[in-house]
Amino acid sequence: MSGDKYPSQYTQHALLVAWGAFAEHIGLPQRFQEVPLKQKVYQHTPQAKVLEVLVAILAGLPHLQDISRAAHPLDKDQAVAEAWGQKDWADYSGVSRTLKALSLDEARQIVQVLEKVSRPFIEAEVAQLRQRGQRLCLDGDLTGLPVSNTSRTYPNAAYGHMNTEIRLGYQAALVSLESPTYGRLWLSVEHHPGDTVSCTQAEALVLAAEKRLGLRPRRRTDLLRQRIQEFEQAMAATKQRLEAQEKAVQQARERLIAAEEQRQACQEHLVALEQRYQAKERPERPYSRLAQARKRLQTAEKRLRRREQALQTAQRRLEKTVQRHTRQQEVREALQRRLERFEQDNASNPDPVEAEFRLDAGFGTYENLTLLIEMGYEIYTKPYSHRVVDYLIRQTNDQTAWERVGKNAEMVAWQETQLNGCPYPLDVALERFHTGKTVRHSALLHFGNDTVTNDLSAWFAHYNGRQTIEAGIKEGKQVFHLHRIKVRSEAAIFLQEHFVTFAANFIRWATHWLTSLPQPDEQALDVRQLGIKRQVQVGAHVSAYISQSSDGKLLRFTDWSAFAGKVLRLPFSTAPQGNRKSRKKGPFFVLSLLIAQLLR
């Protein structure tokens, strides 16, 4: 590069500088600065310190204090600060205080900035999929974020299932989109207490994804309307049974009254005979009129007890039927409200999208399946209850033709099977896995237009393609340290979850952008070959010189870095004049120049 306008700078976080150039390209620092945060400003604005947290997450720093106490502190790297439009970075203690002081409303405003920045990239991917005639493939999951079981300072933490254990912490509900350009893009993340379970979150996942996409499939109102009609027939049968049982209770009550009258008459007759016998001093013999009257009273009392029991039985039956009818009325009203809402959705959705959802067994209740079917999605999931697996196993025998679908996996399938509890027929498959001498079974469920039973290998592979979201969760925890809560404030925890998912998307977008720039023919660093993990753990922590001219910047990786001899060209970005002056006079800028001169 010739005609340098400014002297070279030195950085220990090369790719953070490159990502800063991309952040300036999409206007991210400027958007952060526009968020109103009600905090005092001393040396650094609260917006700048929140932005510093995002950069720290992009650097894969596990703890907030690593901003200032790592081997190469981020807050001492002037080149990174300038790349992100800042005159310098704040100490981690000030960053921590800013995060603790954030309100949940302020955190949501910051998240809205991330969503606005993300929208063009997501819309472009959706448009590309639709142009190709492909439907949107969405994956949803719930992942635990455990904290110390003895801690009492994490707000709204609760005990729940996390990684096969009962742990104190939180749950993050995530939805990802299969992207033709970037592989995987996070669409949404929702923060929940640790006792939240998957089966309660299916609808919330779908609605969060639809809100982020601004698109939804056409609701299957025809199926829902037919279901309501069939349900009304069941309600009519219940109503008939209710009327019959009301009559039975009335009859039982009348018979009880008659039995009580008979018992009372027998009692009065017995008392009269006893008085007569006593007056005449006659003894009571076994077959005398008095003895026979006493037996008739005993018979009447037994009859009364039987009638009381019969009335109680009839009343219990009636109460159950009343409760059933009441529940049916509530369900009917809920279904009608759902139908009205879905009809409105369709009326306001002139351009519906085709989409599918892949979910694990935790979401696979019949209630969730029914809802997602009626919402218009193609569904790939597993059954919530293992009783389905047991039922399918009983449908097989020694003559069953199993089809090999994997190295140690076989499948057998049934098309459009009606399972008890689900109003719609499903494609079901039984999986059999051989691990040594052990045989393990599982099941798959599908609803939609795909003829999955014709190609079991494709069904098996497509469902297991949802491992992309599991890999994304693993990436979030191992690369961006999602599971390490940086500040014990609910707003900060909420913000950290969104920062991690945004960081994963941001690096993918930046990688694509960097590779689209004209690079030197020789020794250019191909960031596409690095992968997200290596970019964060290595590329964001290697040293480089930064030379700048009128046509852009050039990162020259030092000889003692992992990318020795490589270069990366960045476009030129104009900094605000106030910041430019502070760069020339700032002590860290002068120090970086001295280091660069000595290292040369």
C-alpha positions in Angstrom: 0.0 0.0 0.0 1.5 3.4 -0.9 1.0 7.0 0.1 0.1 6.3 3.8 -1.7 9.3 5.3 -1.2 8.2 8.9 1.6 6.3 10.6 1.1 2.6 11.3 -0.7 1.5 14.5 -0.2 -1.7 16.4 -3.0 -4.0 17.8 -3.1 -7.2 19.7 -6.7 -7.8 18.5 -6.5 -7.8 14.7 -9.9 -9.2 13.8 -11.6 -6.9 16.3 -10.3 -4.1 14.1 -11.6 -5.7 11.0 -15.0 -6.3 12.7 -15.0 -2.7 13.8 -14.7 -1.6 10.2 -17.7 -3.8 9.4 -19.6 -2.3 12.4 -18.9 1.2 11.0 -20.0 0.0 7.6 -23.5 -1.0 8.9 -23.7 2.0 11.3 -23.7 -0.1 14.5 -21.7 2.3 16.8 -23.8 5.3 15.7 -27.0 3.4 16.4 -25.7 2.5 19.9 -25.0 6.1 20.6 -28.5 7.1 19.8 -30.1 4.9 22.5 -31.2 7.1 25.4 -29.6 5.8 28.7 -30.3 7.6 31.9 -26.8 7.5 33.4 -24.2 10.1 34.2 -21.4 10.7 31.8 -17.9 11.1 33.1 -15.1 10.0 30.7 -17.1 7.5 28.7 -20.8 7.5 27.8 -22.9 4.6 29.0 -23.6 3.7 25.3 -19.9 3.4 24.6 -19.5 1.1 27.6 -22.5 -1.1 26.5 -20.8 -1.3 23.1 -17.6 -2.3 24.8 -19.5 -5.3 26.3 -20.5 -6.4 22.8 -16.9 -6.1 21.6 -15.7 -8.1 24.6 -18.2 -10.9 23.7 -17.0 -10.8 20.1 -13.5 -11.3 21.6 -14.7 -14.4 23.5 -13.8 -13.0 26.9 -15.3 -15.3 29.5 -15.4 -12.7 32.3 -16.0 -8.9 32.3 -12.8 -8.3 34.2 -10.8 -9.7 31.3 -11.5 -6.4 29.5 -8.8 -4.9 31.8 -7.0 -7.9 33.2 -6.3 -10.3 30.3 -2.8 -10.8 29.0 -3.5 -8.2 26.4 -6.2 -6.0 27.8 -8.9 -4.9 25.4 -9.3 -1.4 27.1 -5.6 -0.7 26.3 -5.9 -1.4 22.6 -6.4 2.0 21.1 -6.6 0.7 17.5 -9.7 -1.4 18.4 -11.4 1.5 20.1 -10.8 3.7 17.1 -12.0 1.0 14.7 -15.3 1.0 16.7 -15.6 4.7 16.6 -14.5 5.4 20.1 -11.6 7.5 21.4 -10.8 4.8 24.0 -12.3 2.1 26.1 -13.4 2.2 29.8 -12.1 0.1 32.6 -14.1 -3.1 33.2 -15.3 -1.7 36.6 -17.0 1.2 34.9 -18.5 -1.2 32.4 -19.8 -3.4 35.2 -21.5 -0.4 37.0 -23.1 0.7 33.7 -24.6 -2.8 33.2 -25.9 -3.0 36.7 -27.6 0.4 36.4 -29.4 -0.6 33.1 -33.2 -1.0 33.4 -35.0 -3.7 31.5 -36.6 -1.1 29.2 -33.2 0.3 28.3 -31.9 -3.2 27.6 -34.8 -3.8 25.3 -34.1 -0.6 23.4 -30.5 -1.8 22.9 -31.9 -5.1 21.6 -34.1 -3.2 19.2 -30.9 -1.6 17.8 -29.5 -5.1 17.2 -32.8 -6.2 15.5 -32.8 -3.1 13.2 -29.2 -3.8 12.2 -30.0 -7.5 11.6 -33.2 -7.0 9.6 -31.6 -6.4 6.2 -29.4 -9.5 6.4 -32.3 -11.7 7.5 -34.7 -10.3 4.9 -32.0 -10.9 2.2 -31.7 -14.5 3.2 -35.5 -15.0 3.3 -35.8 -13.4 -0.2 -33.1 -15.7 -1.5 -34.8 -18.8 -0.2 -38.1 -17.7 -1.7 -36.6 -17.0 -5.0 -35.2 -20.5 -5.1 -38.6 -21.9 -4.3 -37.4 -23.2 -0.9 -39.3 -23.0 2.3 -37.9 -21.5 5.5 -36.4 -24.1 7.8 -36.6 -23.0 11.4 -35.2 -24.8 14.4 -36.2 -24.2 18.0 -34.7 -25.3 21.3 -34.4 -24.5 25.0 -31.0 -24.5 26.7 -30.1 -24.2 30.4 -27.8 -21.5 31.7 -26.8 -22.9 35.2 -25.3 -20.8 38.0 -24.0 -21.8 41.4 -26.6 -23.8 43.3 -25.7 -22.0 46.5 -26.0 -18.5 45.1 -28.9 -16.2 46.2 -27.9 -13.1 44.2 -29.1 -14.1 40.7 -32.5 -12.4 40.1 -35.4 -14.7 39.3 -33.2 -17.8 39.0 -35.0 -21.1 39.6 -34.1 -24.8 39.7 -34.8 -26.8 36.6 -33.5 -29.6 34.3 -30.1 -28.5 32.7 -27.8 -31.0 31.1 -29.4 -34.1 32.7 -29.1 -32.4 36.2 -31.3 -30.3 38.4 -29.5 -26.9 38.6 -30.2 -23.4 39.6 -30.2 -20.9 36.7 -32.0 -19.8 33.6 -33.4 -21.1 30.4 -32.9 -19.5 27.0 -35.4 -20.2 24.3 -33.8 -20.0 20.8 -34.9 -20.1 17.2 -32.5 -20.3 14.2 -32.9 -20.1 10.5 -31.1 -22.2 8.0 -29.4 -19.7 5.7 -28.1 -20.3 2.2 -25.3 -17.7 2.6 -24.3 -18.0 6.3 -25.3 -21.5 7.2 -27.2 -20.6 10.4 -28.7 -17.3 11.6 -30.2 -16.7 15.1 -33.6 -15.2 14.9 -34.7 -14.9 18.5 -33.7 -15.6 22.1 -36.0 -15.3 25.0 -35.0 -15.2 28.7 -36.8 -17.5 31.2 -36.3 -18.8 34.8 -34.6 -22.2 35.1 -37.8 -24.1 35.9 -39.3 -23.3 32.4 -39.9 -26.5 30.4 -39.9 -27.0 26.7 -43.5 -28.2 26.3 -44.8 -24.7 27.4 -42.7 -22.7 24.9 -43.6 -24.0 21.4 -46.1 -21.3 20.6 -43.8 -18.6 22.0 -40.9 -19.8 19.9 -43.0 -19.7 16.7 -44.5 -16.3 17.5 -41.0 -14.9 18.3 -39.7 -16.2 15.0 -42.6 -14.8 13.0 -42.2 -11.4 14.7 -38.5 -11.3 13.8 -39.1 -12.4 10.2 -42.2 -10.3 9.6 -43.6 -13.3 7.8 -45.8 -16.2 8.6 -47.3 -19.2 6.7 -51.0 -19.3 5.8 -53.0 -20.7 8.8 -54.8 -23.9 8.2 -58.2 -22.6 9.1 -59.9 -25.3 7.0 -58.5 -28.0 9.3 -59.3 -26.0 12.4 -62.9 -25.4 11.3 -63.3 -29.1 10.6 -61.9 -29.9 14.0 -64.3 -27.5 15.7 -67.2 -29.2 13.9 -66.1 -32.6 15.1 -65.5 -31.3 18.5 -69.1 -29.9 18.6 -70.4 -33.4 17.8 -68.5 -34.7 20.8 -69.9 -31.9 22.9 -73.4 -32.8 21.7 -72.8 -36.4 22.9 -71.6 -35.1 26.2 -74.7 -32.8 26.4 -77.0 -35.8 25.8 -75.2 -37.8 28.5 -75.4 -34.8 30.8 -79.2 -34.6 30.3 -79.6 -38.3 30.9 -77.5 -38.2 34.1 -79.5 -35.2 35.4 -82.7 -37.3 35.0 -81.0 -40.2 36.7 -80.0 -38.0 39.6 -83.6 -36.7 39.8 -84.9 -40.3 39.8 -82.4 -41.4 42.4 -83.4 -38.4 44.6 -87.2 -39.3 44.2 -86.5 -43.0 45.1 -84.5 -41.8 48.1 -87.4 -39.7 49.3 -89.8 -42.6 48.8 -87.4 -44.9 50.8 -87.2 -42.3 53.5 -91.0 -42.2 53.7 -91.2 -46.0 53.9 -88.5 -46.1 56.6 -90.4 -43.4 58.5 -93.7 -45.3 58.2 -92.1 -48.5 59.4 -90.5 -46.6 62.3 -93.9 -45.2 63.4 -95.6 -48.6 63.0 -92.8 -50.2 65.1 -93.1 -47.6 67.9 -96.9 -48.0 68.0 -96.6 -51.8 68.3 -93.9 -51.5 71.0 -96.2 -49.2 73.0 -99.1 -51.6 72.6 -97.0 -54.6 73.7 -95.7 -52.7 76.7 -99.2 -51.7 77.7 -100.5 -55.3 77.6 -97.1 -56.6 78.9 -96.9 -59.0 76.0 -93.5 -60.6 75.2 -92.0 -60.2 71.8 -91.8 -63.6 70.1 -89.6 -64.4 66.9 -92.6 -64.5 64.6 -94.8 -62.0 66.3 -96.1 -58.8 64.6 -93.6 -56.8 66.6 -90.7 -58.9 65.4 -91.9 -58.7 61.8 -92.3 -54.9 62.1 -88.7 -54.6 63.4 -87.5 -56.7 60.4 -89.5 -54.5 58.0 -87.8 -51.4 59.5 -84.4 -53.0 59.1 -85.2 -53.8 55.5 -86.4 -50.2 54.9 -83.1 -48.8 56.5 -81.0 -51.0 54.2 -83.1 -49.8 51.2 -82.5 -46.2 52.3 -78.8 -46.7 52.5 -78.7 -48.3 49.0 -80.8 -45.4 47.6 -78.4 -42.9 49.3 -75.4 -44.6 47.7 -77.2 -44.8 44.3 -77.8 -41.0 44.6 -74.2 -40.3 45.5 -73.0 -42.4 42.5 -75.4 -40.6 40.1 -74.2 -37.3 41.5 -70.6 -38.1 41.1 -71.2 -39.2 37.5 -73.1 -36.0 36.9 -70.4 -33.9 38.4 -67.8 -35.5 36.2 -69.9 -35.0 33.1 -70.6 -31.3 34.1 -66.9 -30.8 34.5 -66.2 -32.4 31.2 -68.9 -30.3 29.5 -67.5 -27.2 31.1 -64.0 -28.0 29.9 -65.4 -28.7 26.4 -67.1 -25.3 26.4 -63.9 -23.6 27.4 -62.0 -25.5 24.7 -64.7 -24.7 22.2 -64.5 -21.0 23.0 -60.6 -21.2 22.8 -60.8 -22.9 19.4 -63.3 -20.4 18.2 -61.0 -17.5 19.3 -58.1 -19.2 17.6 -60.1 -19.6 14.4 -61.0 -15.9 14.5 -57.4 -14.9 15.1 -56.1 -17.2 12.3 -58.7 -15.9 9.9 -57.5 -12.4 10.7 -53.9 -13.5 10.2 -54.8 -14.9 6.8 -56.7 -11.7 5.8 -53.7 -9.6 6.7 -51.1 -11.9 5.1 -51.4 -11.5 1.3 -48.0 -13.1 0.8 -47.7 -16.1 3.1 -44.4 -17.9 3.3 -43.8 -21.7 3.4 -42.0 -22.7 6.5 -41.2 -25.7 8.6 -40.2 -26.2 12.3 -37.9 -28.8 13.6 -38.2 -29.4 17.4 -37.0 -32.0 19.8 -39.1 -34.4 21.9 -39.5 -31.8 24.7 -41.8 -29.8 22.5 -43.6 -32.8 20.9 -46.8 -32.9 22.9 -50.0 -33.4 21.0 -51.2 -30.0 22.0 -48.1 -28.4 20.5 -48.3 -30.5 17.4 -51.9 -29.6 16.8 -51.2 -25.9 17.3 -48.2 -25.7 15.0 -50.1 -27.7 12.3 -53.0 -25.3 12.5 -50.5 -22.4 12.3 -49.5 -23.6 8.9 -46.1 -25.2 9.5 -44.5 -28.4 8.2 -43.6 -30.2 11.4 -40.6 -32.5 12.1 -40.3 -33.6 15.7 -40.3 -36.5 18.1 -43.1 -37.6 20.5 -43.1 -36.2 24.0 -44.2 -39.4 25.5 -42.2 -42.7 25.3 -45.6 -44.5 25.2 -45.7 -43.8 21.5 -42.4 -45.6 21.1 -43.7 -48.6 23.1 -46.9 -48.6 20.9 -44.8 -48.7 17.7 -42.6 -51.4 19.0 -45.7 -53.6 19.5 -46.6 -53.0 15.8 -43.4 -54.7 14.7 -42.4 -58.4 14.6 -39.6 -60.6 13.3 -41.0 -60.1 9.7 -40.9 -56.3 9.8 -38.8 -54.9 7.0 -36.3 -52.4 8.6 -34.5 -49.9 6.3 -31.0 -48.9 7.1 -30.7 -45.1 7.3 -27.4 -44.7 9.1 -24.3 -46.5 10.2 -26.0 -48.0 13.2 -29.6 -46.8 12.6 -32.7 -48.4 11.0 -36.2 -47.2 10.5 -39.7 -48.4 9.7 -42.5 -46.0 9.1 -46.3 -45.7 8.8 -48.1 -43.1 6.8 -50.9 -40.9 8.1 -51.4 -42.7 11.4 -54.0 -41.6 13.8 -52.6 -41.4 17.3 -54.8 -41.1 20.4 -54.7 -37.5 21.6 -53.8 -35.9 18.2 -56.7 -34.8 16.0 -54.7 -35.0 12.8 -53.0 -38.0 11.2 -49.2 -38.0 11.4 -46.5 -39.8 9.6 -44.7 -41.9 12.2 -41.5 -43.8 12.2 -39.8 -46.1 14.6 -36.0 -45.8 14.8 -33.7 -48.6 16.0 -30.1 -47.9 17.0 -27.5 -50.6 17.5 -24.7 -49.8 19.9 -22.8 -53.0 20.6 -25.2 -55.5 22.1 -27.6 -52.7 23.1 -30.6 -51.8 21.0 -32.2 -48.4 21.6 -35.5 -47.2 20.1 -36.9 -43.8 19.3 -39.6 -42.3 17.1 -40.1 -39.5 14.6 -43.3 -37.6 13.8 -44.1 -35.5 10.7 -47.0 -33.5 9.4 -47.0 -31.8 6.0 -46.7 -32.2 2.3 -43.3 -34.0 2.2 -43.7 -37.7 1.4 -41.3 -38.7 4.1 -42.3 -42.3 4.2 -41.1 -42.9 0.7 -37.5 -42.0 1.6 -36.7 -42.9 5.2 -33.0 -42.0 4.8 -33.9 -38.5 3.7 -36.4 -38.1 6.6 -33.7 -39.4 9.1 -31.1 -37.0 7.7 -33.4 -34.0 7.5 -34.6 -34.3 11.1 -31.1 -34.8 12.3 -30.1 -31.6 10.4 -31.5 -29.8 13.4 -28.2 -30.5 15.0 -27.3 -27.1 13.5 -29.1 -25.4 16.4 -27.4 -27.7 18.9 -24.1 -26.8 17.4 -25.1 -23.1 17.6 -25.9 -23.5 21.3 -22.6 -25.2 21.9 -20.9 -22.4 20.0 -22.7 -19.8 22.1 -21.5 -21.4 25.3 -17.9 -22.5 24.3 -16.9 -19.6 22.0 -18.9 -16.7 23.4 -19.4 -18.0 27.0 -23.1 -17.6 27.1 -23.2 -19.8 30.2 -20.9 -17.4 32.2 -23.2 -14.7 33.5 -21.1 -11.5 33.5 -23.3 -9.3 35.7 -25.9 -10.3 38.3 -28.6 -8.0 37.0 -31.7 -9.2 35.1 -31.3 -6.5 32.4 -27.7 -7.3 31.9 -28.4 -11.1 31.7 -31.1 -10.4 29.2 -28.7 -8.2 27.2 -25.9 -10.7 27.3 -28.1 -13.4 25.8 -29.0 -11.1 22.9 -25.4 -10.0 22.5 -24.2 -13.6 22.2 -26.7 -14.5 19.5 -26.1 -11.2 17.7 -22.3 -11.8 17.9 -22.6 -15.2 16.2 -24.6 -13.6 13.4 -22.4 -10.5 13.2 -19.2 -12.5 12.6 -20.8 -14.5 9.8 -22.0 -11.3 8.1 -18.5 -9.7 8.6 -16.8 -12.7 7.2 -18.9 -12.6 4.0 -18.3 -8.8 3.8 -14.5 -9.1 4.3 -14.2 -11.8 1.6 -16.2 -9.6 -0.8 -13.6 -6.8 -0.6 -10.8 -6.7 -3.1 -7.8 -8.3 -1.5 -4.1 -8.4 -2.5 -3.5 -11.3 -4.8 -0.8 -12.7 -2.6 -0.7 -13.4 1.2 -4.3 -12.4 1.7 -5.9 -13.9 4.8 -9.0 -16.0 3.8 -11.2 -15.6 6.9 -13.7 -18.0 5.4 -11.3 -20.8 6.1 -11.0 -20.0 9.7 -14.4 -20.8 11.1 -16.1 -18.8 13.9 -14.3 -20.5 16.7 -10.8 -19.8 15.3 -11.7 -16.3 14.3 -12.8 -15.5 17.9 -10.2 -17.5 19.9 -7.3 -16.8 17.6 -8.0 -14.1 15.0 -9.4 -11.7 17.6 -6.2 -12.1 19.7 -3.4 -11.9 17.2 -1.1 -8.9 16.6 -1.0 -6.8 13.5 0.2 -3.5 12.1 -2.5 -1.2 10.7 -1.4 1.1 7.9 -3.9 3.6 6.4 -4.1 5.5 3.2 -6.7 7.4 1.2 -8.1 4.1 -0.2 -8.4 2.2 3.0 -6.5 0.2 5.7 -4.3 -2.8 5.6 -3.8 -5.2 8.4 -0.3 -6.7 8.3 -0.1 -9.7 10.7 3.2 -9.8 12.7 5.8 -12.4 12.2 5.1 -13.9 15.7 1.3 -14.2 15.2 -0.6 -17.2 14.0 -1.2 -15.5 10.7 2.4 -14.4 10.0 3.0 -13.0 6.6 -0.8 -12.6 5.9 -2.6 -9.3 5.2 -6.2 -8.2 5.2 -7.4 -5.1 3.4 -10.2 -3.0 4.9 -12.1 0.0 3.4 -11.4 3.5 4.6 -13.8 5.0 7.2 -13.9 8.6 8.1 -13.9 9.2 11.8 -15.4 12.3 13.5 -13.0 15.2 13.8 -13.2 15.3 17.6 -12.2 11.7 17.8 -9.4 12.1 15.2 -7.8 14.9 17.3 -8.0 12.7 20.4 -6.3 9.9 18.5 -3.3 12.0 17.6 -2.9 13.4 21.2 -4.0 10.4 23.2 -1.3 8.6 25.3 -2.4 5.1 24.1 -2.1 6.2 20.5 1.4 7.5 21.0 2.3 4.3 22.9 1.1 2.2 20.0 3.2 4.2 17.6 6.3 3.7 19.8 5.7 0.0 20.0 5.2 -0.2 16.2 8.5 1.6 15.6 10.4 -0.6 18.1 8.9 -3.8 16.6 9.9 -2.8 13.1 
